Amino acid sequence: MPTNPLHNFLSQQGAQFGDVAGETVARNYGDTNAEHRALTESVALVDLSFRGCLAVLGDDRVKFINGQVTNEVAGLKPGQGCYAALVNAKAKMQADLFVYRLDDELILDFEPGLLVAVTERLESHIVADQVELIDASPHFGLFSLQGPKTAEALAALGLVLPGEAFAHAKSPLDECGEIYVMNNGRYGAAGCDLYIPAGHLAKAAVRLAKAVEGQGGRLAGWQATEIARVEAGIPRFGSDMDGKTLPPEANLETRAISYTKGCYIGQEIIARIRTYGRVNRSLVGYRLDSDLAVGTELVGDSGKTVGTLTSVIDSPKFGPIALGLAKRGHESPGQILTAREPAQGQATIAEIPFR
């Protein structure tokens, strides 16, 4: 395990560490259910410094990224952002990412383990563009406040939650230097991300933890955030989406796709899907009656495979639930599918977010 001040702080808070996509993460702090309650009822502090972070510099940065991702970037003003997908020429996903337009650069935030793949994908399309890609991870850490009392926790720090989704602002945090505050509710409720200079991370963590505790919250690890994510019906690249997924299959049409922007890699296929019909499979929720695992195939009355479980959790609110894919004609809430042998159990299609 790395020995640095932030790792030491998290260890002192009871962090149990694990691995996600080759990156070290705090899996929990000893009480996953309490951490989940903080995420959904008050506010939780989450360390996300393991995520990928690219800075895009150069005079052509906005035009270039606008031509690479599915959402509108050219229309963003400094202080605004969006959620988008990065796809190949066949419109198959290579990553999903948050794009933030700062004054002199763009910041791309994406799932762990994808830094090399995303960088190589973008670099392969730089021809005569004045664009430079820099790994920002060594320079900044990423903390996140998530939960309905996010704004109150920020106020205790003298900070303000920017008004609209993905809006962001640069603000001073006492002795921790200038930080960026991004409005980003990652798990269905209110939330914000905080980009903090690497040298101030441990000091900032102490301040943030105190502000969260003041609102009845606590630190939360990967296991609790995964529960909240699945309950909210939010797909994650690497679990519910991968290199075989078309963005509309993951229900990203309203969140990540602009149908009015100019050309981008993969646009023709995504536009054709919208014009001529639906995708052959889509992301759905499942309520489970037994302990089924990720990857379990589900069959319909015909005995043919019509669904697959991609994220499975045991929710304190809803019991065993999952996200997964279902083929067209089998995605309506209430339909009951059966686990393909040797697994045993049934999965009932449910609306997402779960209620």
Contacts in CASP RR format, 6 or more apart in sequence:
PFRMAT RR
TARGET T0000
AUTHOR 0000-0000-0000
METHOD contacts of the structure
MODEL  1
MPTNPLHNFLSQQGAQFGDVAGETVARNYGDTNAEHRALTESVALVDLSF
RGCLAVLGDDRVKFINGQVTNEVAGLKPGQGCYAALVNAKAKMQADLFVY
RLDDELILDFEPGLLVAVTERLESHIVADQVELIDASPHFGLFSLQGPKT
AEALAALGLVLPGEAFAHAKSPLDECGEIYVMNNGRYGAAGCDLYIPAGH
LAKAAVRLAKAVEGQGGRLAGWQATEIARVEAGIPRFGSDMDGKTLPPEA
NLETRAISYTKGCYIGQEIIARIRTYGRVNRSLVGYRLDSDLAVGTELVG
DSGKTVGTLTSVIDSPKFGPIALGLAKRGHESPGQILTAREPAQGQATIA
EIPFR
1 7 0 8 1.000
1 17 0 8 1.000
1 24 0 8 1.000
2 24 0 8 1.000
4 202 0 8 1.000
5 201 0 8 1.000
5 202 0 8 1.000
6 47 0 8 1.000
6 49 0 8 1.000
6 201 0 8 1.000
6 202 0 8 1.000
6 205 0 8 1.000
7 24 0 8 1.000
8 202 0 8 1.000
9 202 0 8 1.000
9 205 0 8 1.000
9 206 0 8 1.000
10 17 0 8 1.000
10 26 0 8 1.000
10 47 0 8 1.000
10 205 0 8 1.000
10 219 0 8 1.000
13 29 0 8 1.000
13 209 0 8 1.000
13 219 0 8 1.000
14 29 0 8 1.000
14 30 0 8 1.000
15 26 0 8 1.000
15 27 0 8 1.000
15 28 0 8 1.000
15 29 0 8 1.000
15 219 0 8 1.000
15 221 0 8 1.000
16 26 0 8 1.000
16 27 0 8 1.000
16 28 0 8 1.000
16 29 0 8 1.000
16 30 0 8 1.000
17 24 0 8 1.000
17 25 0 8 1.000
17 26 0 8 1.000
17 27 0 8 1.000
18 24 0 8 1.000
18 25 0 8 1.000
18 26 0 8 1.000
18 27 0 8 1.000
18 222 0 8 1.000
19 25 0 8 1.000
20 50 0 8 1.000
20 112 0 8 1.000
20 222 0 8 1.000
21 111 0 8 1.000
21 112 0 8 1.000
21 113 0 8 1.000
21 114 0 8 1.000
21 238 0 8 1.000
22 112 0 8 1.000
22 113 0 8 1.000
23 50 0 8 1.000
23 112 0 8 1.000
23 113 0 8 1.000
24 50 0 8 1.000
25 47 0 8 1.000
25 50 0 8 1.000
25 112 0 8 1.000
25 221 0 8 1.000
25 222 0 8 1.000
26 47 0 8 1.000
26 219 0 8 1.000
26 221 0 8 1.000
26 222 0 8 1.000
27 221 0 8 1.000
27 222 0 8 1.000
27 223 0 8 1.000
28 35 0 8 1.000
28 221 0 8 1.000
28 222 0 8 1.000
28 223 0 8 1.000
28 224 0 8 1.000
29 35 0 8 1.000
29 218 0 8 1.000
29 219 0 8 1.000
29 220 0 8 1.000
29 221 0 8 1.000
32 221 0 8 1.000
32 223 0 8 1.000
32 224 0 8 1.000
32 227 0 8 1.000
33 316 0 8 1.000
34 218 0 8 1.000
35 44 0 8 1.000
35 218 0 8 1.000
35 219 0 8 1.000
35 220 0 8 1.000
35 221 0 8 1.000
35 223 0 8 1.000
35 224 0 8 1.000
36 220 0 8 1.000
36 224 0 8 1.000
36 227 0 8 1.000
36 228 0 8 1.000
36 316 0 8 1.000
37 316 0 8 1.000
38 44 0 8 1.000
38 147 0 8 1.000
38 212 0 8 1.000
38 216 0 8 1.000
38 217 0 8 1.000
38 218 0 8 1.000
38 220 0 8 1.000
38 224 0 8 1.000
39 146 0 8 1.000
39 147 0 8 1.000
39 187 0 8 1.000
39 189 0 8 1.000
39 220 0 8 1.000
39 224 0 8 1.000
39 225 0 8 1.000
39 228 0 8 1.000
40 147 0 8 1.000
40 148 0 8 1.000
40 189 0 8 1.000
40 228 0 8 1.000
40 231 0 8 1.000
40 317 0 8 1.000
41 147 0 8 1.000
41 148 0 8 1.000
42 147 0 8 1.000
42 148 0 8 1.000
42 149 0 8 1.000
42 215 0 8 1.000
42 216 0 8 1.000
42 217 0 8 1.000
43 145 0 8 1.000
43 146 0 8 1.000
43 147 0 8 1.000
43 148 0 8 1.000
43 149 0 8 1.000
43 150 0 8 1.000
43 152 0 8 1.000
43 153 0 8 1.000
43 212 0 8 1.000
43 215 0 8 1.000
43 216 0 8 1.000
43 217 0 8 1.000
44 145 0 8 1.000
44 146 0 8 1.000
44 147 0 8 1.000
44 212 0 8 1.000
44 217 0 8 1.000
44 218 0 8 1.000
44 219 0 8 1.000
44 220 0 8 1.000
44 224 0 8 1.000
45 143 0 8 1.000
45 144 0 8 1.000
45 145 0 8 1.000
45 205 0 8 1.000
45 208 0 8 1.000
45 209 0 8 1.000
45 212 0 8 1.000
45 217 0 8 1.000
45 218 0 8 1.000
45 219 0 8 1.000
45 220 0 8 1.000
46 143 0 8 1.000
46 144 0 8 1.000
46 145 0 8 1.000
46 146 0 8 1.000
46 219 0 8 1.000
46 220 0 8 1.000
46 221 0 8 1.000
46 225 0 8 1.000
47 142 0 8 1.000
47 143 0 8 1.000
47 144 0 8 1.000
47 205 0 8 1.000
47 219 0 8 1.000
47 221 0 8 1.000
48 142 0 8 1.000
48 143 0 8 1.000
48 144 0 8 1.000
48 193 0 8 1.000
49 137 0 8 1.000
49 141 0 8 1.000
49 142 0 8 1.000
49 143 0 8 1.000
49 201 0 8 1.000
50 112 0 8 1.000
51 109 0 8 1.000
51 110 0 8 1.000
51 111 0 8 1.000
51 112 0 8 1.000
51 142 0 8 1.000
52 109 0 8 1.000
52 110 0 8 1.000
52 111 0 8 1.000
52 112 0 8 1.000
52 113 0 8 1.000
52 114 0 8 1.000
52 115 0 8 1.000
52 118 0 8 1.000
52 137 0 8 1.000
53 107 0 8 1.000
53 108 0 8 1.000
53 109 0 8 1.000
53 110 0 8 1.000
53 135 0 8 1.000
53 136 0 8 1.000
53 137 0 8 1.000
53 140 0 8 1.000
53 142 0 8 1.000
54 107 0 8 1.000
54 108 0 8 1.000
54 110 0 8 1.000
54 115 0 8 1.000
54 118 0 8 1.000
54 119 0 8 1.000
54 122 0 8 1.000
54 133 0 8 1.000
54 134 0 8 1.000
54 135 0 8 1.000
54 136 0 8 1.000
55 105 0 8 1.000
55 106 0 8 1.000
55 107 0 8 1.000
55 108 0 8 1.000
55 133 0 8 1.000
55 134 0 8 1.000
55 135 0 8 1.000
55 136 0 8 1.000
56 64 0 8 1.000
56 65 0 8 1.000
56 105 0 8 1.000
56 106 0 8 1.000
56 107 0 8 1.000
56 108 0 8 1.000
56 122 0 8 1.000
56 131 0 8 1.000
56 132 0 8 1.000
56 133 0 8 1.000
57 104 0 8 1.000
57 105 0 8 1.000
57 131 0 8 1.000
57 132 0 8 1.000
57 133 0 8 1.000
57 134 0 8 1.000
58 105 0 8 1.000
58 130 0 8 1.000
58 131 0 8 1.000
58 132 0 8 1.000
59 130 0 8 1.000
60 129 0 8 1.000
60 130 0 8 1.000
60 131 0 8 1.000
61 105 0 8 1.000
61 106 0 8 1.000
61 130 0 8 1.000
61 131 0 8 1.000
62 73 0 8 1.000
62 74 0 8 1.000
62 76 0 8 1.000
62 101 0 8 1.000
62 106 0 8 1.000
63 74 0 8 1.000
63 129 0 8 1.000
64 125 0 8 1.000
64 126 0 8 1.000
64 129 0 8 1.000
64 131 0 8 1.000
65 73 0 8 1.000
65 99 0 8 1.000
65 106 0 8 1.000
65 108 0 8 1.000
65 122 0 8 1.000
66 72 0 8 1.000
66 73 0 8 1.000
66 74 0 8 1.000
66 261 0 8 1.000
66 262 0 8 1.000
66 264 0 8 1.000
67 73 0 8 1.000
67 262 0 8 1.000
67 263 0 8 1.000
67 264 0 8 1.000
67 265 0 8 1.000
68 86 0 8 1.000
68 122 0 8 1.000
68 125 0 8 1.000
68 264 0 8 1.000
68 265 0 8 1.000
69 84 0 8 1.000
69 85 0 8 1.000
69 86 0 8 1.000
69 97 0 8 1.000
69 99 0 8 1.000
69 264 0 8 1.000
70 84 0 8 1.000
70 85 0 8 1.000
70 86 0 8 1.000
70 87 0 8 1.000
70 247 0 8 1.000
70 252 0 8 1.000
70 256 0 8 1.000
70 257 0 8 1.000
70 258 0 8 1.000
70 264 0 8 1.000
70 267 0 8 1.000
70 270 0 8 1.000
71 82 0 8 1.000
71 83 0 8 1.000
71 84 0 8 1.000
71 85 0 8 1.000
71 99 0 8 1.000
71 256 0 8 1.000
71 257 0 8 1.000
71 258 0 8 1.000
71 261 0 8 1.000
72 82 0 8 1.000
72 258 0 8 1.000
72 260 0 8 1.000
72 261 0 8 1.000
73 82 0 8 1.000
73 84 0 8 1.000
73 99 0 8 1.000
73 101 0 8 1.000
73 106 0 8 1.000
74 261 0 8 1.000
76 82 0 8 1.000
76 99 0 8 1.000
76 101 0 8 1.000
77 101 0 8 1.000
78 101 0 8 1.000
78 102 0 8 1.000
78 103 0 8 1.000
79 100 0 8 1.000
79 101 0 8 1.000
79 102 0 8 1.000
79 162 0 8 1.000
79 167 0 8 1.000
79 168 0 8 1.000
79 169 0 8 1.000
80 100 0 8 1.000
80 101 0 8 1.000
80 164 0 8 1.000
80 166 0 8 1.000
80 167 0 8 1.000
80 168 0 8 1.000
81 98 0 8 1.000
81 99 0 8 1.000
81 100 0 8 1.000
81 101 0 8 1.000
81 166 0 8 1.000
81 167 0 8 1.000
81 168 0 8 1.000
82 98 0 8 1.000
82 99 0 8 1.000
82 166 0 8 1.000
83 96 0 8 1.000
83 97 0 8 1.000
83 98 0 8 1.000
83 99 0 8 1.000
83 166 0 8 1.000
83 255 0 8 1.000
83 256 0 8 1.000
84 96 0 8 1.000
84 97 0 8 1.000
84 98 0 8 1.000
84 99 0 8 1.000
84 256 0 8 1.000
85 93 0 8 1.000
85 95 0 8 1.000
85 96 0 8 1.000
85 97 0 8 1.000
85 247 0 8 1.000
85 252 0 8 1.000
85 256 0 8 1.000
85 257 0 8 1.000
86 93 0 8 1.000
86 94 0 8 1.000
86 95 0 8 1.000
86 96 0 8 1.000
86 97 0 8 1.000
86 118 0 8 1.000
86 121 0 8 1.000
87 93 0 8 1.000
87 94 0 8 1.000
87 246 0 8 1.000
87 247 0 8 1.000
87 265 0 8 1.000
87 266 0 8 1.000
87 270 0 8 1.000
88 94 0 8 1.000
88 121 0 8 1.000
88 265 0 8 1.000
88 266 0 8 1.000
89 265 0 8 1.000
89 266 0 8 1.000
90 266 0 8 1.000
90 269 0 8 1.000
91 246 0 8 1.000
91 247 0 8 1.000
91 266 0 8 1.000
91 269 0 8 1.000
91 270 0 8 1.000
91 273 0 8 1.000
92 243 0 8 1.000
92 244 0 8 1.000
92 245 0 8 1.000
92 246 0 8 1.000
93 237 0 8 1.000
93 241 0 8 1.000
93 242 0 8 1.000
93 243 0 8 1.000
93 245 0 8 1.000
93 246 0 8 1.000
93 247 0 8 1.000
93 250 0 8 1.000
94 117 0 8 1.000
94 118 0 8 1.000
94 121 0 8 1.000
94 243 0 8 1.000
95 110 0 8 1.000
95 111 0 8 1.000
95 114 0 8 1.000
95 117 0 8 1.000
95 118 0 8 1.000
95 121 0 8 1.000
95 237 0 8 1.000
96 110 0 8 1.000
96 111 0 8 1.000
96 237 0 8 1.000
96 241 0 8 1.000
96 252 0 8 1.000
96 256 0 8 1.000
97 108 0 8 1.000
97 109 0 8 1.000
97 110 0 8 1.000
97 118 0 8 1.000
98 108 0 8 1.000
98 109 0 8 1.000
98 110 0 8 1.000
98 166 0 8 1.000
98 182 0 8 1.000
98 184 0 8 1.000
99 106 0 8 1.000
99 107 0 8 1.000
99 108 0 8 1.000
100 106 0 8 1.000
100 107 0 8 1.000
100 109 0 8 1.000
100 166 0 8 1.000
100 168 0 8 1.000
100 180 0 8 1.000
100 182 0 8 1.000
102 168 0 8 1.000
102 180 0 8 1.000
107 136 0 8 1.000
107 180 0 8 1.000
107 195 0 8 1.000
108 118 0 8 1.000
109 142 0 8 1.000
109 193 0 8 1.000
110 118 0 8 1.000
110 237 0 8 1.000
111 236 0 8 1.000
111 237 0 8 1.000
111 238 0 8 1.000
114 237 0 8 1.000
115 135 0 8 1.000
115 137 0 8 1.000
119 133 0 8 1.000
119 135 0 8 1.000
122 133 0 8 1.000
123 133 0 8 1.000
125 265 0 8 1.000
138 198 0 8 1.000
139 197 0 8 1.000
139 198 0 8 1.000
140 195 0 8 1.000
140 196 0 8 1.000
140 197 0 8 1.000
140 198 0 8 1.000
141 195 0 8 1.000
141 196 0 8 1.000
141 197 0 8 1.000
141 198 0 8 1.000
141 201 0 8 1.000
142 193 0 8 1.000
142 194 0 8 1.000
142 195 0 8 1.000
142 196 0 8 1.000
143 193 0 8 1.000
143 194 0 8 1.000
143 196 0 8 1.000
143 201 0 8 1.000
143 204 0 8 1.000
143 205 0 8 1.000
143 208 0 8 1.000
144 184 0 8 1.000
144 186 0 8 1.000
144 191 0 8 1.000
144 192 0 8 1.000
144 193 0 8 1.000
144 194 0 8 1.000
145 153 0 8 1.000
145 154 0 8 1.000
145 191 0 8 1.000
145 192 0 8 1.000
145 194 0 8 1.000
145 208 0 8 1.000
145 212 0 8 1.000
146 185 0 8 1.000
146 186 0 8 1.000
146 187 0 8 1.000
146 189 0 8 1.000
146 190 0 8 1.000
146 191 0 8 1.000
146 220 0 8 1.000
146 225 0 8 1.000
146 228 0 8 1.000
147 185 0 8 1.000
147 187 0 8 1.000
147 189 0 8 1.000
147 190 0 8 1.000
147 191 0 8 1.000
148 189 0 8 1.000
148 190 0 8 1.000
149 190 0 8 1.000
149 215 0 8 1.000
149 216 0 8 1.000
149 217 0 8 1.000
150 161 0 8 1.000
150 185 0 8 1.000
150 189 0 8 1.000
150 190 0 8 1.000
150 191 0 8 1.000
150 192 0 8 1.000
151 160 0 8 1.000
151 161 0 8 1.000
151 190 0 8 1.000
152 215 0 8 1.000
153 208 0 8 1.000
153 211 0 8 1.000
153 212 0 8 1.000
153 214 0 8 1.000
153 215 0 8 1.000
154 160 0 8 1.000
154 161 0 8 1.000
154 181 0 8 1.000
154 192 0 8 1.000
154 211 0 8 1.000
156 211 0 8 1.000
156 214 0 8 1.000
156 215 0 8 1.000
157 173 0 8 1.000
157 207 0 8 1.000
157 208 0 8 1.000
157 211 0 8 1.000
159 171 0 8 1.000
159 173 0 8 1.000
159 181 0 8 1.000
160 169 0 8 1.000
160 171 0 8 1.000
160 181 0 8 1.000
161 181 0 8 1.000
161 183 0 8 1.000
161 190 0 8 1.000
161 191 0 8 1.000
161 192 0 8 1.000
162 168 0 8 1.000
162 169 0 8 1.000
162 181 0 8 1.000
162 182 0 8 1.000
162 183 0 8 1.000
162 192 0 8 1.000
163 183 0 8 1.000
164 183 0 8 1.000
165 183 0 8 1.000
165 184 0 8 1.000
165 185 0 8 1.000
166 182 0 8 1.000
166 183 0 8 1.000
166 184 0 8 1.000
167 182 0 8 1.000
167 183 0 8 1.000
168 180 0 8 1.000
168 181 0 8 1.000
168 182 0 8 1.000
168 183 0 8 1.000
169 180 0 8 1.000
169 181 0 8 1.000
170 178 0 8 1.000
170 179 0 8 1.000
170 180 0 8 1.000
170 181 0 8 1.000
171 178 0 8 1.000
171 179 0 8 1.000
171 180 0 8 1.000
171 181 0 8 1.000
172 178 0 8 1.000
172 179 0 8 1.000
173 179 0 8 1.000
173 196 0 8 1.000
173 200 0 8 1.000
173 204 0 8 1.000
173 207 0 8 1.000
174 207 0 8 1.000
175 200 0 8 1.000
175 203 0 8 1.000
176 196 0 8 1.000
176 197 0 8 1.000
176 200 0 8 1.000
176 203 0 8 1.000
176 204 0 8 1.000
176 207 0 8 1.000
177 197 0 8 1.000
177 200 0 8 1.000
178 197 0 8 1.000
179 194 0 8 1.000
179 195 0 8 1.000
179 196 0 8 1.000
179 197 0 8 1.000
179 204 0 8 1.000
180 193 0 8 1.000
180 194 0 8 1.000
180 195 0 8 1.000
181 192 0 8 1.000
181 193 0 8 1.000
181 194 0 8 1.000
182 192 0 8 1.000
182 193 0 8 1.000
182 194 0 8 1.000
182 195 0 8 1.000
183 191 0 8 1.000
183 192 0 8 1.000
184 191 0 8 1.000
184 192 0 8 1.000
184 193 0 8 1.000
185 191 0 8 1.000
185 192 0 8 1.000
186 193 0 8 1.000
186 225 0 8 1.000
186 229 0 8 1.000
186 234 0 8 1.000
187 225 0 8 1.000
187 228 0 8 1.000
187 229 0 8 1.000
187 231 0 8 1.000
187 232 0 8 1.000
187 234 0 8 1.000
188 228 0 8 1.000
188 232 0 8 1.000
188 234 0 8 1.000
188 353 0 8 1.000
189 228 0 8 1.000
189 232 0 8 1.000
194 204 0 8 1.000
194 208 0 8 1.000
196 204 0 8 1.000
209 219 0 8 1.000
212 218 0 8 1.000
212 219 0 8 1.000
226 311 0 8 1.000
226 313 0 8 1.000
227 313 0 8 1.000
227 314 0 8 1.000
227 315 0 8 1.000
227 316 0 8 1.000
229 236 0 8 1.000
229 311 0 8 1.000
230 311 0 8 1.000
230 312 0 8 1.000
230 313 0 8 1.000
230 315 0 8 1.000
230 321 0 8 1.000
230 322 0 8 1.000
230 323 0 8 1.000
230 354 0 8 1.000
231 313 0 8 1.000
231 315 0 8 1.000
231 317 0 8 1.000
231 318 0 8 1.000
231 321 0 8 1.000
231 353 0 8 1.000
231 354 0 8 1.000
232 352 0 8 1.000
232 353 0 8 1.000
232 354 0 8 1.000
233 283 0 8 1.000
233 285 0 8 1.000
233 323 0 8 1.000
233 352 0 8 1.000
233 353 0 8 1.000
233 354 0 8 1.000
235 241 0 8 1.000
235 250 0 8 1.000
235 251 0 8 1.000
235 252 0 8 1.000
235 283 0 8 1.000
235 310 0 8 1.000
235 311 0 8 1.000
235 323 0 8 1.000
236 311 0 8 1.000
239 294 0 8 1.000
239 310 0 8 1.000
239 311 0 8 1.000
239 323 0 8 1.000
240 250 0 8 1.000
240 283 0 8 1.000
240 310 0 8 1.000
240 311 0 8 1.000
240 323 0 8 1.000
240 324 0 8 1.000
240 325 0 8 1.000
241 249 0 8 1.000
241 250 0 8 1.000
246 269 0 8 1.000
246 270 0 8 1.000
246 273 0 8 1.000
246 279 0 8 1.000
247 253 0 8 1.000
247 256 0 8 1.000
247 257 0 8 1.000
247 270 0 8 1.000
248 257 0 8 1.000
248 270 0 8 1.000
248 273 0 8 1.000
248 274 0 8 1.000
248 278 0 8 1.000
248 279 0 8 1.000
248 282 0 8 1.000
249 279 0 8 1.000
249 281 0 8 1.000
249 282 0 8 1.000
249 283 0 8 1.000
249 325 0 8 1.000
250 282 0 8 1.000
250 283 0 8 1.000
251 282 0 8 1.000
251 283 0 8 1.000
253 274 0 8 1.000
257 270 0 8 1.000
259 271 0 8 1.000
259 274 0 8 1.000
273 279 0 8 1.000
278 328 0 8 1.000
279 328 0 8 1.000
280 327 0 8 1.000
280 328 0 8 1.000
281 307 0 8 1.000
281 325 0 8 1.000
281 326 0 8 1.000
281 327 0 8 1.000
281 328 0 8 1.000
282 325 0 8 1.000
282 326 0 8 1.000
282 328 0 8 1.000
282 331 0 8 1.000
283 323 0 8 1.000
283 324 0 8 1.000
283 325 0 8 1.000
283 352 0 8 1.000
284 323 0 8 1.000
284 324 0 8 1.000
284 325 0 8 1.000
284 326 0 8 1.000
284 331 0 8 1.000
284 349 0 8 1.000
284 350 0 8 1.000
284 352 0 8 1.000
285 321 0 8 1.000
285 322 0 8 1.000
285 323 0 8 1.000
285 324 0 8 1.000
285 349 0 8 1.000
285 350 0 8 1.000
285 351 0 8 1.000
285 352 0 8 1.000
285 354 0 8 1.000
286 298 0 8 1.000
286 309 0 8 1.000
286 321 0 8 1.000
286 322 0 8 1.000
286 323 0 8 1.000
286 324 0 8 1.000
286 337 0 8 1.000
286 347 0 8 1.000
286 348 0 8 1.000
286 349 0 8 1.000
286 350 0 8 1.000
287 318 0 8 1.000
287 320 0 8 1.000
287 321 0 8 1.000
287 347 0 8 1.000
287 348 0 8 1.000
287 350 0 8 1.000
287 354 0 8 1.000
288 312 0 8 1.000
288 320 0 8 1.000
288 321 0 8 1.000
288 322 0 8 1.000
288 345 0 8 1.000
288 346 0 8 1.000
288 347 0 8 1.000
289 320 0 8 1.000
289 345 0 8 1.000
289 346 0 8 1.000
289 347 0 8 1.000
289 348 0 8 1.000
290 320 0 8 1.000
290 339 0 8 1.000
290 344 0 8 1.000
290 345 0 8 1.000
290 346 0 8 1.000
291 320 0 8 1.000
292 309 0 8 1.000
292 312 0 8 1.000
292 320 0 8 1.000
292 322 0 8 1.000
292 339 0 8 1.000
292 343 0 8 1.000
292 345 0 8 1.000
292 347 0 8 1.000
293 309 0 8 1.000
293 312 0 8 1.000
293 343 0 8 1.000
294 309 0 8 1.000
294 310 0 8 1.000
294 311 0 8 1.000
294 312 0 8 1.000
295 308 0 8 1.000
295 309 0 8 1.000
295 310 0 8 1.000
296 308 0 8 1.000
296 309 0 8 1.000
296 339 0 8 1.000
296 340 0 8 1.000
296 343 0 8 1.000
297 305 0 8 1.000
297 307 0 8 1.000
297 308 0 8 1.000
297 339 0 8 1.000
297 340 0 8 1.000
298 305 0 8 1.000
298 306 0 8 1.000
298 307 0 8 1.000
298 308 0 8 1.000
298 309 0 8 1.000
298 326 0 8 1.000
298 337 0 8 1.000
298 338 0 8 1.000
298 339 0 8 1.000
298 340 0 8 1.000
298 347 0 8 1.000
299 305 0 8 1.000
299 306 0 8 1.000
299 307 0 8 1.000
299 337 0 8 1.000
299 338 0 8 1.000
299 339 0 8 1.000
299 340 0 8 1.000
300 306 0 8 1.000
300 330 0 8 1.000
300 337 0 8 1.000
300 338 0 8 1.000
305 340 0 8 1.000
306 326 0 8 1.000
306 327 0 8 1.000
306 329 0 8 1.000
306 330 0 8 1.000
306 337 0 8 1.000
307 324 0 8 1.000
307 325 0 8 1.000
307 326 0 8 1.000
307 327 0 8 1.000
307 330 0 8 1.000
307 337 0 8 1.000
308 324 0 8 1.000
308 325 0 8 1.000
309 322 0 8 1.000
309 323 0 8 1.000
309 324 0 8 1.000
309 347 0 8 1.000
310 322 0 8 1.000
310 323 0 8 1.000
310 324 0 8 1.000
310 325 0 8 1.000
311 322 0 8 1.000
311 323 0 8 1.000
311 324 0 8 1.000
312 320 0 8 1.000
312 321 0 8 1.000
312 322 0 8 1.000
313 320 0 8 1.000
313 321 0 8 1.000
313 322 0 8 1.000
314 320 0 8 1.000
315 321 0 8 1.000
315 354 0 8 1.000
317 354 0 8 1.000
318 354 0 8 1.000
321 350 0 8 1.000
321 354 0 8 1.000
322 347 0 8 1.000
323 352 0 8 1.000
326 335 0 8 1.000
326 337 0 8 1.000
326 349 0 8 1.000
330 337 0 8 1.000
330 349 0 8 1.000
331 349 0 8 1.000
332 349 0 8 1.000
333 349 0 8 1.000
333 350 0 8 1.000
333 351 0 8 1.000
334 348 0 8 1.000
334 349 0 8 1.000
334 350 0 8 1.000
335 348 0 8 1.000
335 349 0 8 1.000
336 346 0 8 1.000
336 347 0 8 1.000
336 348 0 8 1.000
336 349 0 8 1.000
337 346 0 8 1.000
337 347 0 8 1.000
337 348 0 8 1.000
337 349 0 8 1.000
338 345 0 8 1.000
338 346 0 8 1.000
338 347 0 8 1.000
339 345 0 8 1.000
339 346 0 8 1.000
339 347 0 8 1.000
END
